Amino acid sequence: MTPGIDSTNDRNLALFERAKKTIPGGVNSPVRAFKAVGGTPRFVQRAQGAYFWDANGKQHTDYIGSWGPMILGHGHPAVLQAVQKAMQDGFSFGAPTEREVELAEAIIAQMPSIDMIRLVSSGTEAAMSAIRLARGATGRSKFIKFEGCYHGHADALLVKAGSGLATFGNPTSAGVPPEVVAHTLVLEYNNLAQLEAAFALHGPELACLMIEPIAGNMNFVRASLPFMIRCRELCTQHGALLIFDEVMTGFRVALGGAQSVYAQLIPGFKPDMTALGKVIGGGMPLAAFGGSRSVMEQLAPLGPVYQAGTLSGNPVATACGLATLREISKPGFFEALSARTQQLTHGLQEAAQAAGQPFCADSQGGMFGFFLLDALPQNYPAVMQTDSPRFNRFFHGMLQRGHYFAPALYEAGFVSAAHTEHDVAETVAAARTVFSELN
Ligand SMILES: *Cc1c(COP(=O)(O)O)cnc(C)c1O
């Protein structure tokens, strides 16, 4: 709690109590409720650059950035100007606009795997529609996903591993009938043997394999190189589509997304389809999915796979996304962002080391993860073995000092171009104190 603020004048607490009366759990997306770490969520009043101010007027350095979209920081002048101008011209038309074409072209220019793209309004829609299209294009029903990867909340994706590779998944949410996930095969991330076995058993029935190439919904876990190579080979061999869910990593870990990172390591590498979101909307509701011309031409109105949206390609959202992409395409942008992110992860590493605390971290571009462990986990079970009481104490110690990290150990973090060397140094200094207090 902030000095001078107790429960009688804590506006975050008052708002949370009030919200809980009309909104389930007081929030419109579960992770915001602080259920994993306990305590009171911070209600954001306003944000600027690398900071936001909560309902008590307290300033926080923001390492979430709306879970990734705010790669330029909050209220970037060029983005603000583009959005204000677009608003003057109209909020939504339900008819095509030039900016949708510009945004499609801007995305495709950075991702050679995409010939054509369809704009939607959320990552959930993008991933769900990509799977429908893969099924429609291949005429197959089954698909592979990995434990710990999140692809939005479409029914067929809310699933955990079944009891064996011959059995398919079990729903992770009430309201999802078992029949709906009966075609979803859930495998362990980075587990080559399971991958081989699954294709050996089900190869001819698989429409696609969907993967977060750098998983950001189990903190930060990279697909190993041999694993990614085998995903590509097996999909090609069995006629299944390899779908990269880059809703988080696209335009965040590099201008060309995680696929450009893997393409540097694996000559000629590319996925068949890509789901995008977060950064491409710059903080407005905008997402997309794209792929080769032959696959994308299966979509309505050209082909038999239906997909639509009243607000798809929204003119204000496309203006926001385009202005954001324009800024991050400037020379040196990702080099500077990567360096700032590494300043943070290296600084946290030294702070933990000085306090004798186990710690490891990884990052790519402006996305990072850290674990209070000695070595980086390679899959979801290993991530979940992290000592969560210690993580929660670290989280609250940092929050109290005005440094806002993800309120759950299974979430990635984000640095923006607005974070200065000084901002990060202050965060590292606070971490030094917090780590020493964990002893
Ligand atoms: C955030 C996210 C989604 C879901 O996007 P929404 O816009 O929240 O529906 C899907 N996939 C990945 C990898 C994500 O990080």
The ligand as an SDF file (V2000), in Angstrom:
LIG
                    3D

 15 15  0  0  0  0  0  0  0  0999 V2000
   -3.4090  -12.3490  -26.4580 C   0  0  0  0  0  0  0  0  0  0  0  0
   -3.3010  -13.6130  -27.2500 C   0  0  0  0  0  0  0  0  0  0  0  0
   -4.3960  -14.1670  -27.9270 C   0  0  0  0  0  0  0  0  0  0  0  0
   -5.7760  -13.6480  -27.7540 C   0  0  0  0  0  0  0  0  0  0  0  0
   -5.9370  -12.3570  -28.1990 O   0  0  0  0  0  0  0  0  0  0  0  0
   -7.2000  -11.4860  -27.6850 P   0  0  0  0  0  0  0  0  0  0  0  0
   -7.0800  -10.2300  -28.4550 O   0  0  0  0  0  0  0  0  0  0  0  0
   -7.0150  -11.3430  -26.2040 O   0  0  0  0  0  0  0  0  0  0  0  0
   -8.4150  -12.2760  -28.0070 O   0  0  0  0  0  0  0  0  0  0  0  0
   -4.1730  -15.2550  -28.7480 C   0  0  0  0  0  0  0  0  0  0  0  0
   -2.9530  -15.7710  -28.8920 N   0  0  0  0  0  0  0  0  0  0  0  0
   -1.8740  -15.2940  -28.2490 C   0  0  0  0  0  0  0  0  0  0  0  0
   -0.5390  -15.9060  -28.4650 C   0  0  0  0  0  0  0  0  0  0  0  0
   -2.0170  -14.2040  -27.3850 C   0  0  0  0  0  0  0  0  0  0  0  0
   -0.9580  -13.7550  -26.7130 O   0  0  0  0  0  0  0  0  0  0  0  0
  1  2  1  0
  2  3  1  0
  2 14  2  0
  3  4  1  0
  3 10  2  0
  4  5  1  0
  5  6  1  0
  6  7  2  0
  6  8  1  0
  6  9  1  0
 10 11  1  0
 11 12  2  0
 12 13  1  0
 12 14  1  0
 14 15  1  0
M  END
$$$$
